[in-house]
């Protein structure tokens, strides 16, 4: 999906970052999350950028992001 959108879709990059982190590839997760934040910020989607920033903080601590039931 990221390739199909030419890495220009913040939610898709956020999902990719979460997948990388879940696989223990935190460096790639950080790169993808940072790109997602930049795209969201450029699109003036501040709420989305804030959510992705929270995910980025987890990845920087070498922790995966996992959604909980009911979200």
MOPAC internal coordinates of N, CA, C and O (Angstrom, degrees):
PM7 1SCF
backbone

  N    0.0000 0     0.00 0     0.00 0    0    0    0
  C    1.4551 1     0.00 0     0.00 0    1    0    0
  C    1.5249 1   110.55 1     0.00 0    2    1    0
  O    1.2310 1   120.60 1   140.21 1    3    2    1
  N    1.3416 1   116.46 1   -39.79 1    3    2    1
  C    1.4654 1   119.28 1   179.66 1    5    3    2
  C    1.5285 1   110.62 1   -62.56 1    6    5    3
  O    1.2310 1   120.78 1   137.48 1    7    6    5
  N    1.3235 1   116.11 1   -42.52 1    7    6    5
  C    1.4691 1   119.73 1   178.34 1    9    7    6
  C    1.5235 1   111.30 1   -64.25 1   10    9    7
  O    1.2310 1   120.38 1   138.25 1   11   10    9
  N    1.3279 1   116.87 1   -41.75 1   11   10    9
  C    1.4661 1   120.54 1  -179.13 1   13   11   10
  C    1.5183 1   112.37 1   -63.27 1   14   13   11
  O    1.2310 1   120.30 1   149.78 1   15   14   13
  N    1.3285 1   117.03 1   -30.22 1   15   14   13
  C    1.4630 1   121.05 1   179.23 1   17   15   14
  C    1.5258 1   111.11 1   -98.03 1   18   17   15
  O    1.2310 1   120.57 1  -167.94 1   19   18   17
  N    1.3251 1   116.51 1    12.06 1   19   18   17
  C    1.4630 1   123.74 1   179.00 1   21   19   18
  C    1.5299 1   111.57 1    54.18 1   22   21   19
  O    1.2310 1   120.84 1  -143.93 1   23   22   21
  N    1.3338 1   116.01 1    36.07 1   23   22   21
  C    1.4709 1   122.53 1   179.14 1   25   23   22
  C    1.5257 1   112.40 1    55.46 1   26   25   23
  O    1.2310 1   120.78 1  -140.92 1   27   26   25
  N    1.3365 1   116.11 1    39.08 1   27   26   25
  C    1.4657 1   121.29 1  -178.10 1   29   27   26
  C    1.5265 1   112.68 1  -120.23 1   30   29   27
  O    1.2310 1   119.93 1  -165.91 1   31   30   29
  N    1.3162 1   117.74 1    14.09 1   31   30   29
  C    1.4618 1   121.71 1  -178.33 1   33   31   30
  C    1.5297 1   108.35 1  -117.43 1   34   33   31
  O    1.2310 1   120.61 1   -69.78 1   35   34   33
  N    1.3239 1   116.44 1   110.22 1   35   34   33
  C    1.4688 1   120.93 1  -174.42 1   37   35   34
  C    1.5289 1   113.12 1   -58.49 1   38   37   35
  O    1.2310 1   118.50 1   132.44 1   39   38   37
  N    1.3387 1   120.47 1   -47.56 1   39   38   37
  C    1.4657 1   118.98 1   179.88 1   41   39   38
  C    1.5309 1   113.30 1   -61.81 1   42   41   39
  O    1.2310 1   120.49 1   143.17 1   43   42   41
  N    1.3180 1   116.66 1   -36.83 1   43   42   41
  C    1.4651 1   119.38 1   178.39 1   45   43   42
  C    1.5243 1   110.31 1   -67.59 1   46   45   43
  O    1.2310 1   120.07 1   137.68 1   47   46   45
  N    1.3204 1   117.48 1   -42.32 1   47   46   45
  C    1.4669 1   120.01 1   177.84 1   49   47   46
  C    1.5235 1   111.23 1   -65.31 1   50   49   47
  O    1.2310 1   120.37 1   144.83 1   51   50   49
  N    1.3223 1   116.89 1   -35.17 1   51   50   49
  C    1.4700 1   120.37 1   176.15 1   53   51   50
  C    1.5237 1   110.32 1   -63.52 1   54   53   51
  O    1.2310 1   120.58 1   137.57 1   55   54   53
  N    1.3209 1   116.50 1   -42.43 1   55   54   53
  C    1.4660 1   120.74 1   177.40 1   57   55   54
  C    1.5253 1   110.64 1   -64.16 1   58   57   55
  O    1.2310 1   120.49 1   138.23 1   59   58   57
  N    1.3165 1   116.66 1   -41.77 1   59   58   57
  C    1.4583 1   120.90 1   176.93 1   61   59   58
  C    1.5275 1   110.43 1   -60.96 1   62   61   59
  O    1.2310 1   120.70 1   136.86 1   63   62   61
  N    1.3215 1   116.28 1   -43.14 1   63   62   61
  C    1.4651 1   120.56 1   178.56 1   65   63   62
  C    1.5234 1   110.88 1   -60.30 1   66   65   63
  O    1.2310 1   120.51 1   136.33 1   67   66   65
  N    1.3173 1   116.64 1   -43.67 1   67   66   65
  C    1.4718 1   120.55 1   178.80 1   69   67   66
  C    1.5227 1   110.94 1   -62.91 1   70   69   67
  O    1.2310 1   120.47 1   141.73 1   71   70   69
  N    1.3288 1   116.70 1   -38.27 1   71   70   69
  C    1.4701 1   120.57 1   178.62 1   73   71   70
  C    1.5238 1   110.54 1   -66.25 1   74   73   71
  O    1.2310 1   120.55 1   136.40 1   75   74   73
  N    1.3223 1   116.55 1   -43.60 1   75   74   73
  C    1.4632 1   119.47 1   176.36 1   77   75   74
  C    1.5285 1   110.83 1   -58.69 1   78   77   75
  O    1.2310 1   120.70 1   134.17 1   79   78   77
  N    1.3260 1   116.26 1   -45.83 1   79   78   77
  C    1.4638 1   120.11 1  -178.79 1   81   79   78
  C    1.5240 1   111.15 1   -63.75 1   82   81   79
  O    1.2310 1   120.41 1   139.41 1   83   82   81
  N    1.3179 1   116.83 1   -40.59 1   83   82   81
  C    1.4608 1   120.68 1   179.41 1   85   83   82
  C    1.5318 1   110.80 1   -61.97 1   86   85   83
  O    1.2310 1   121.08 1   153.10 1   87   86   85
  N    1.3273 1   115.54 1   -26.90 1   87   86   85
  C    1.4643 1   120.95 1   179.33 1   89   87   86
  C    1.5361 1   111.48 1   -92.83 1   90   89   87
  O    1.2310 1   120.42 1  -175.41 1   91   90   89
  N    1.3310 1   116.81 1     4.59 1   91   90   89
  C    1.4541 1   120.77 1   178.76 1   93   91   90
  C    1.5227 1   114.48 1    80.96 1   94   93   91
  O    1.2310 1   119.94 1  -169.77 1   95   94   93
  N    1.3167 1   117.72 1    10.23 1   95   94   93
  C    1.4669 1   122.45 1   179.77 1   97   95   94
  C    1.5327 1   109.29 1   -95.29 1   98   97   95
  O    1.2310 1   121.22 1  -111.20 1   99   98   97
  N    1.3217 1   115.27 1    68.80 1   99   98   97
  C    1.4596 1   120.60 1  -171.73 1  101   99   98
  C    1.5243 1   113.53 1   -67.04 1  102  101   99
  O    1.2310 1   119.58 1   146.08 1  103  102  101
  N    1.3266 1   118.41 1   -33.92 1  103  102  101
  C    1.4626 1   119.79 1   178.46 1  105  103  102
  C    1.5271 1   110.61 1   -61.94 1  106  105  103
  O    1.2310 1   120.34 1   136.57 1  107  106  105
  N    1.3303 1   116.95 1   -43.43 1  107  106  105
  C    1.4705 1   120.49 1   177.50 1  109  107  106
  C    1.5215 1   110.95 1   -68.38 1  110  109  107
  O    1.2310 1   120.32 1   144.18 1  111  110  109
  N    1.3287 1   117.00 1   -35.82 1  111  110  109
  C    1.4645 1   120.96 1   177.89 1  113  111  110
  C    1.5208 1   110.14 1   -61.88 1  114  113  111
  O    1.2310 1   120.55 1   137.72 1  115  114  113
  N    1.3121 1   116.55 1   -42.28 1  115  114  113
  C    1.4604 1   121.10 1  -179.72 1  117  115  114
  C    1.5232 1   110.98 1   -64.31 1  118  117  115
  O    1.2310 1   120.43 1   135.37 1  119  118  117
  N    1.3151 1   116.78 1   -44.63 1  119  118  117
  C    1.4698 1   120.55 1   179.36 1  121  119  118
  C    1.5281 1   110.41 1   -60.89 1  122  121  119
  O    1.2310 1   120.20 1   133.94 1  123  122  121
  N    1.3239 1   117.22 1   -46.06 1  123  122  121
  C    1.4660 1   120.87 1  -179.10 1  125  123  122
  C    1.5314 1   111.09 1   -65.51 1  126  125  123
  O    1.2310 1   120.20 1   138.47 1  127  126  125
  N    1.3239 1   117.22 1   -41.53 1  127  126  125
  C    1.4626 1   120.63 1   179.75 1  129  127  126
  C    1.5280 1   110.98 1   -65.67 1  130  129  127
  O    1.2310 1   120.20 1   138.77 1  131  130  129
  N    1.3161 1   117.22 1   -41.23 1  131  130  129
  C    1.4658 1   120.05 1   178.38 1  133  131  130
  C    1.5228 1   111.28 1   -62.68 1  134  133  131
  O    1.2310 1   120.59 1   140.15 1  135  134  133
  N    1.3267 1   116.47 1   -39.85 1  135  134  133
  C    1.4640 1   120.18 1   177.10 1  137  135  134
  C    1.5257 1   110.59 1   -64.92 1  138  137  135
  O    1.2310 1   120.45 1   139.28 1  139  138  137
  N    1.3299 1   116.75 1   -40.72 1  139  138  137
  C    1.4663 1   121.08 1   178.98 1  141  139  138
  C    1.5252 1   110.86 1   -63.21 1  142  141  139
  O    1.2310 1   120.39 1   138.78 1  143  142  141
  N    1.3226 1   116.86 1   -41.22 1  143  142  141
  C    1.4706 1   120.92 1   178.96 1  145  143  142
  C    1.5256 1   110.22 1   -63.17 1  146  145  143
  O    1.2310 1   120.61 1   136.91 1  147  146  145
  N    1.3124 1   116.43 1   -43.09 1  147  146  145
  C    1.4680 1   120.02 1   179.62 1  149  147  146
  C    1.5285 1   111.07 1   -61.52 1  150  149  147
  O    1.2310 1   120.56 1   135.60 1  151  150  149
  N    1.3229 1   116.54 1   -44.40 1  151  150  149
  C    1.4653 1   120.49 1   179.56 1  153  151  150
  C    1.5220 1   110.79 1   -64.65 1  154  153  151
  O    1.2310 1   120.19 1   134.85 1  155  154  153
  N    1.3199 1   117.24 1   -45.15 1  155  154  153
  C    1.4686 1   120.74 1   179.68 1  157  155  154
  C    1.5286 1   110.78 1   -63.00 1  158  157  155
  O    1.2310 1   120.39 1   139.79 1  159  158  157
  N    1.3175 1   116.85 1   -40.21 1  159  158  157
  C    1.4592 1   120.85 1   179.67 1  161  159  158
  C    1.5243 1   110.53 1   -65.17 1  162  161  159
  O    1.2310 1   120.21 1   136.10 1  163  162  161
  N    1.3230 1   117.20 1   -43.90 1  163  162  161
  C    1.4654 1   121.07 1   178.10 1  165  163  162
  C    1.5206 1   111.43 1   -61.88 1  166  165  163
  O    1.2310 1   120.74 1   147.08 1  167  166  165
  N    1.3366 1   116.20 1   -32.92 1  167  166  165
  C    1.4622 1   121.04 1   179.83 1  169  167  166
  C    1.5300 1   111.94 1   -83.89 1  170  169  167
  O    1.2310 1   121.05 1  -176.04 1  171  170  169
  N    1.3383 1   115.60 1     3.96 1  171  170  169
  C    1.4660 1   122.00 1  -178.25 1  173  171  170
  C    1.5278 1   112.06 1    58.46 1  174  173  171
  O    1.2310 1   120.89 1  -146.13 1  175  174  173
  N    1.3287 1   115.90 1    33.87 1  175  174  173
  C    1.4660 1   123.30 1   177.17 1  177  175  174
  C    1.5307 1   107.03 1  -100.19 1  178  177  175
  O    1.2310 1   121.17 1  -109.27 1  179  178  177
  N    1.3370 1   115.36 1    70.73 1  179  178  177
  C    1.4590 1   121.03 1  -172.44 1  181  179  178
  C    1.5250 1   112.83 1   -62.12 1  182  181  179
  O    1.2310 1   120.37 1   139.77 1  183  182  181
  N    1.3256 1   116.89 1   -40.23 1  183  182  181
  C    1.4659 1   119.76 1   179.99 1  185  183  182
  C    1.5371 1   110.48 1   -61.29 1  186  185  183
  O    1.2310 1   120.89 1   136.84 1  187  186  185
  N    1.3268 1   115.90 1   -43.16 1  187  186  185
  C    1.4566 1   119.90 1   178.44 1  189  187  186
  C    1.5323 1   110.38 1   -63.93 1  190  189  187
  O    1.2310 1   120.53 1   135.94 1  191  190  189
  N    1.3167 1   116.59 1   -44.06 1  191  190  189
  C    1.4667 1   120.67 1   179.28 1  193  191  190
  C    1.5217 1   110.33 1   -59.76 1  194  193  191
  O    1.2310 1   120.21 1   140.48 1  195  194  193
  N    1.3265 1   117.21 1   -39.52 1  195  194  193
  C    1.4698 1   120.60 1   179.63 1  197  195  194
  C    1.5295 1   111.59 1   -65.24 1  198  197  195
  O    1.2310 1   120.44 1   139.18 1  199  198  197
  N    1.3178 1   116.76 1   -40.82 1  199  198  197
  C    1.4643 1   120.81 1   178.50 1  201  199  198
  C    1.5276 1   110.19 1   -63.47 1  202  201  199
  O    1.2310 1   120.87 1   135.41 1  203  202  201
  N    1.3163 1   115.94 1   -44.59 1  203  202  201
  C    1.4624 1   119.80 1  -179.43 1  205  203  202
  C    1.5233 1   110.10 1   -66.84 1  206  205  203
  O    1.2310 1   120.24 1   143.76 1  207  206  205
  N    1.3341 1   117.14 1   -36.24 1  207  206  205
  C    1.4617 1   120.94 1   177.00 1  209  207  206
  C    1.5283 1   110.77 1   -59.74 1  210  209  207
  O    1.2310 1   120.35 1   140.89 1  211  210  209
  N    1.3223 1   116.94 1   -39.11 1  211  210  209
  C    1.4695 1   120.94 1   177.46 1  213  211  210
  C    1.5292 1   110.34 1   -64.07 1  214  213  211
  O    1.2310 1   120.48 1   141.31 1  215  214  213
  N    1.3221 1   116.69 1   -38.69 1  215  214  213
  C    1.4657 1   120.66 1   176.32 1  217  215  214
  C    1.5254 1   109.71 1   -64.93 1  218  217  215
  O    1.2310 1   120.65 1   136.56 1  219  218  217
  N    1.3323 1   116.36 1   -43.44 1  219  218  217
  C    1.4564 1   121.34 1   179.75 1  221  219  218
  C    1.5300 1   111.27 1   -57.36 1  222  221  219
  O    1.2310 1   120.82 1   138.76 1  223  222  221
  N    1.3245 1   116.04 1   -41.24 1  223  222  221
  C    1.4656 1   119.62 1   178.88 1  225  223  222
  C    1.5244 1   111.42 1   -59.40 1  226  225  223
  O    1.2310 1   120.26 1   141.05 1  227  226  225
  N    1.3210 1   117.12 1   -38.95 1  227  226  225
  C    1.4628 1   120.47 1   176.31 1  229  227  226
  C    1.5263 1   110.74 1   -63.63 1  230  229  227
  O    1.2310 1   120.71 1   133.61 1  231  230  229
  N    1.3135 1   116.25 1   -46.39 1  231  230  229
  C    1.4615 1   120.51 1  -177.49 1  233  231  230
  C    1.5261 1   111.09 1   -62.50 1  234  233  231
  O    1.2310 1   120.81 1   142.72 1  235  234  233
  N    1.3264 1   116.05 1   -37.28 1  235  234  233
  C    1.4656 1   119.83 1   178.62 1  237  235  234
  C    1.5296 1   111.58 1   -66.21 1  238  237  235
  O    1.2310 1   120.63 1   155.56 1  239  238  237
  N    1.3297 1   116.40 1   -24.44 1  239  238  237
  C    1.4675 1   121.91 1   176.91 1  241  239  238
  C    1.5261 1   111.57 1   -92.23 1  242  241  239
  O    1.2310 1   121.11 1  -171.47 1  243  242  241
  N    1.3387 1   115.47 1     8.53 1  243  242  241
  C    1.4682 1   121.63 1  -178.36 1  245  243  242
  C    1.5286 1   111.66 1    62.01 1  246  245  243
  O    1.2310 1   121.50 1  -138.31 1  247  246  245
  N    1.3374 1   114.74 1    41.69 1  247  246  245
  C    1.4576 1   121.41 1   177.19 1  249  247  246
  C    1.5237 1   108.88 1  -123.06 1  250  249  247
  O    1.2310 1   119.82 1   -42.10 1  251  250  249
  N    1.3245 1   117.94 1   137.90 1  251  250  249
  C    1.4684 1   119.80 1   177.19 1  253  251  250
  C    1.5276 1   110.34 1   -78.47 1  254  253  251
  O    1.2310 1   121.23 1   -19.73 1  255  254  253
  N    1.3186 1   115.25 1   160.27 1  255  254  253
  C    1.4572 1   120.83 1   171.72 1  257  255  254
  C    1.5158 1   107.31 1   -97.31 1  258  257  255
  O    1.2310 1   120.98 1   -49.56 1  259  258  257
  N    1.3058 1   115.73 1   130.44 1  259  258  257
  C    1.4658 1   120.43 1   177.38 1  261  259  258
  C    1.5243 1   108.24 1  -132.47 1  262  261  259
  O    1.2310 1   121.19 1   -52.09 1  263  262  261
  N    1.3202 1   115.33 1   127.91 1  263  262  261
  C    1.4669 1   119.52 1   175.07 1  265  263  262
  C    1.5131 1   109.03 1   -73.36 1  266  265  263
  O    1.2310 1   121.20 1   -36.19 1  267  266  265
  N    1.3132 1   115.32 1   143.81 1  267  266  265
  C    1.4554 1   119.44 1   176.02 1  269  267  266
  C    1.5200 1   109.12 1   -96.26 1  270  269  267
  O    1.2310 1   120.53 1   -20.95 1  271  270  269
  N    1.3081 1   116.60 1   159.05 1  271  270  269
  C    1.4760 1   121.40 1   179.04 1  273  271  270
  C    1.5227 1   109.35 1   -58.22 1  274  273  271
  O    1.2310 1   121.01 1   -37.44 1  275  274  273
  N    1.3162 1   115.67 1   142.56 1  275  274  273
  C    1.4466 1   120.83 1   176.79 1  277  275  274
  C    1.5139 1   113.46 1    90.37 1  278  277  275
  O    1.2310 1   119.72 1  -178.59 1  279  278  277
  N    1.3161 1   118.14 1     1.41 1  279  278  277
  C    1.4599 1   120.91 1   178.12 1  281  279  278
  C    1.4739 1   111.62 1   -89.56 1  282  281  279
  O    1.2310 1   120.10 1   180.00 1  283  282  281

